Amino acid sequence: MSPTQPPYATVDPATGKVLKTFDTATDDQIAAAVAKADDAYRSWREQPLKDRVEVARNVGELFRKRATDLGELTRTEMGKKLDEGTGEVEFSASIFEFYADQAEALLADQRIPSFSGGTAVVQRRPVGVLLGVMPWNFPTYQVARFAAPNLVLGNTILLKHAESVPQCALAIADLMRDAGVPEGVYTNLFASFDQVETIINDPRVQGVSVTGSERAGATVAATAGRALKKCLLELGGSDPFIVLDGDARELARTAWEFRIYNMGQACNSNKRMIVADDLYEDFVAELVTLAGGLTPEDIAPLSSRRAAEILAAQVRDAVDKGATLHVGGDLCEAPAAFYTPAVLTGITPEMRAYTEELFGPVAVVYRVRDEDEAVALANSSAYGLGASVFSTDTARAENVAQRLEAGMVNVNTPAGEGPDIPFGGVKRSGFGRELGALGIDEFVNKQVYCVAD
């Protein structure tokens, strides 16, 4: 970003051209938005559940109707392939539909059967105004998984989206309004990080959800902690993809397809492929073939020139210290953000790639002798988002999977995904869960309600 460029800007990563800029909100606009969200909460929480559900269902319907337009906008702002962008929007629709369908069951009173002398239940009640700080890599999906359960529950939303996807942010806000979300119940804010701190410290704001980098999460969590506010963090990941036995080339194709999705810019992507010694050579050879066979039409840009340069520096550091770059790893000329998908082996602990998250299309492969070495390597990361284990012997894979330190562990599939599947991690990948039944339980008052006989 140039010194004179406003922080909220649409920059086409395929060309580096600045297409549109937006001013950051004023402090007065932030104050007015918080007040309006708090006022809206007083009425939104009192709406019958069926009315909130109807609005959520309308949101889902509009996401489906506008999937192509939103997919195009996502491609323009962060480089996502059109089919992946429209697929993301359709998945966002399914999240709203899930909570619309399941709201009554998920929010039903939970009776405490051991209580004597009357009745006692746990009620799930809203808590108030929430702040969401969202990332650029999935501009609609990340918003949907935060907003859908909380809107159904009766909370109100202030949404600070990533600075690089402002038109996506505005399009989502327009969609919410068109679907019948009342004014003040969902508000997009082009806020600065100083203003984020102000919002979190406001006594009317009851919690904050952050999806983003480890650094951003730690900063927001520190502010939330001082303000005694509930915080949900979904941060980075360096997920292991453990291959114990099977068809090496077929498993390599599975690994590559998952790794290359969204040009490798997914928190739960398989960033460390850990392969048994007897499969390793064939596995790597197949990855090299797949990467080398890509055409220019297959390769989308990364989200920004800066993102591409960071990834290139991480790979260069590894190669300079003895790693092998088998294919790819070419950074295009500035200001575009293309980086050719790569295969990297020979990573050792002194290299940045050993401990840092590689947020882009680089397959890093490790060779291991046995299950114990695979588990030790998988658990050596400071992150703990997802993990997967592959074997023709499911019981063997399950035994290894049970030893992994991650929030989401998968056997013979890269990831379990769906609006009903909770998402979240442990260690430095954050805490809390989104999606499914657990996702609606994060920002909720689990109120104990007793009535004596």
Disulfide bonds with the S-S distance in Angstrom:
none
